[in-house]
Amino acid sequence: MLQETPDAMPIHVSVENQLPEDLYRAMELFVSEHPQWDQYRLEQVAIAGFLFQQGCDERLVAQHYLKGLFHHQPDPCRMVIDR
């Protein structure tokens, strides 16, 4: 089971999303000014943070939120924002 194996790779699901252009540009600017962040980390933290703040009591959601804010190891499969 994944939860019992700390070294196991987490399962990822690909999501396509349409953003207003001004929100996309703000995200692009933030990522360019903060090299420790990428668009995927930003989106994951935003989603987990929203769920956490709305009262989601799933322990793993809180872990994703906190891990994304305070500890991040680059994903070797990371793609950069199209510029």
C-alpha positions as a printed Julia matrix, in Angstrom:
83×3 Matrix{Float64}:
   0.0    0.0     0.0
   1.32   3.46   -0.92
   0.83   4.96    2.56
   2.93   2.21    4.11
   5.82   2.72    1.69
   7.34   6.17    2.25
   9.8    5.83   -0.64
   7.07   4.95   -3.16
   6.36   7.44   -5.92
   3.01   9.16   -5.41
   0.41   8.62   -8.09
  -0.03  11.66  -10.34
  -3.04  12.54  -12.45
  -2.76  14.91  -15.38
  -5.26  17.8   -15.33
  -5.94  20.27  -18.1
  -7.2   23.67  -17.0
  -8.08  26.94  -18.65
  -7.09  30.09  -16.77
  -7.9   33.73  -17.42
  -4.88  35.24  -19.16
  -4.17  37.73  -16.36
  -4.08  34.92  -13.79
  -1.77  32.89  -16.03
   0.55  35.9   -16.5
   0.65  36.47  -12.73
   1.56  32.8   -12.22
   4.2   33.0   -14.95
   5.73  36.13  -13.35
   5.72  34.57   -9.88
   7.43  31.4   -11.13
  10.04  33.41  -13.05
  10.84  35.45   -9.92
  10.89  32.43   -7.58
  13.01  29.67   -9.17
  12.29  27.24   -6.33
   8.66  27.18   -7.54
   7.21  25.79  -10.76
   3.69  25.94  -12.14
   2.9   22.43  -10.92
   3.99  23.08   -7.36
   2.05  26.36   -7.34
  -1.13  24.7    -8.63
  -0.83  21.77   -6.19
  -0.3   24.06   -3.2
  -3.19  26.29   -4.32
  -5.6   23.37   -4.65
  -4.49  21.69   -1.42
  -4.57  25.06    0.4
  -8.09  25.78   -0.81
  -9.33  22.34    0.26
  -7.55  22.59    3.62
  -8.96  26.08    4.31
 -12.45  24.91    3.38
 -12.33  22.28    6.11
 -11.18  19.19    4.21
 -10.07  16.82    6.95
  -8.06  14.47    4.74
  -4.63  14.13    6.33
  -2.93  13.75    2.95
  -4.42  17.04    1.69
  -2.89  18.87    4.66
   0.42  17.09    4.02
   0.43  18.15    0.35
  -0.3   21.73    1.37
   2.42  21.94    4.02
   4.98  19.96    2.06
   4.43  22.19   -0.96
   4.92  25.34    1.08
   7.94  24.3     3.11
   9.72  21.46    1.37
  10.0   20.71   -2.29
  12.27  18.43   -4.23
  12.26  19.13   -7.96
  10.34  16.66  -10.07
  12.66  15.18  -12.72
   9.7   15.08  -15.13
   8.9   18.78  -14.6
   7.93  20.82  -17.63
   8.37  24.59  -17.77
   5.69  27.13  -18.61
   5.55  27.99  -22.3
   6.89  31.49  -22.69
